[in-house]
Amino acid sequence: MKTVLIVPESMAESVAAFVESESIPLGVCTANDTSTERIIRVVPTEERLQSDGSTLYAGGWITCAAARAMGAELGFGLMKTGKLLDFLDVKIRRCELGRFK
């Protein structure tokens, strides 16, 4: 099962280029995908909204536990998960190690 990021048209090219350059095993598309693939929606926001494993608010935040779980479920580890979150400006909060507030 491949995971697909559903992104706004305005972000599609830059997100696709980033995912490819970092060798992150994700597809990128701009329309709803009706296949059996796992889908993560990327939603730009001007507020710091809380993200979860199925919706990433670009400009928002995610708990450390949710980010770790998402990376494990997707099978590409913490480094690539962190790079994707950094690229989307998703801040990590409630860090179990005390690094992020």
Residue pairs with C-beta under 8 A, 6 or more apart in sequence:
1 36
1 37
1 38
2 25
2 26
2 27
2 37
2 38
3 25
3 26
3 27
3 37
3 38
3 39
3 40
3 74
4 26
4 27
4 28
4 29
4 33
4 37
4 38
4 39
4 40
5 15
5 19
5 26
5 27
5 28
5 29
5 40
5 41
5 42
6 29
6 30
6 31
6 32
6 33
6 39
6 40
6 41
6 42
7 15
7 28
7 29
7 30
7 42
8 30
8 42
8 43
8 44
9 30
10 44
11 42
11 44
11 58
12 28
12 29
12 30
15 28
15 42
15 87
15 88
16 28
18 24
18 84
18 87
19 26
19 28
19 84
22 80
22 83
22 84
23 80
24 76
24 80
24 83
24 84
25 74
25 75
25 76
26 40
26 74
26 84
27 37
33 39
38 74
39 54
40 53
40 54
40 55
40 56
40 70
41 54
41 55
41 56
42 55
42 56
42 58
42 88
43 55
43 56
43 57
43 58
44 57
44 58
44 59
45 57
45 58
45 59
45 60
46 59
47 59
47 60
48 57
48 59
48 60
48 61
48 91
49 57
49 59
49 60
49 61
50 57
50 60
50 61
50 62
50 63
51 57
51 60
51 61
51 62
51 66
51 90
52 62
52 66
53 66
53 69
53 70
53 73
56 62
56 85
56 88
56 90
57 90
58 88
58 89
58 90
59 88
59 89
59 90
60 90
60 91
61 90
61 91
61 92
61 93
62 70
62 85
62 90
62 91
62 92
62 93
63 92
63 93
63 94
64 92
64 93
64 94
64 95
64 96
64 97
64 100
65 94
65 96
67 81
67 82
67 85
67 92
68 78
68 81
70 81
71 77
71 78
71 80
71 81
74 81
82 92
85 91
85 92
91 100
92 99
92 100
93 100
93 101
94 100
95 101
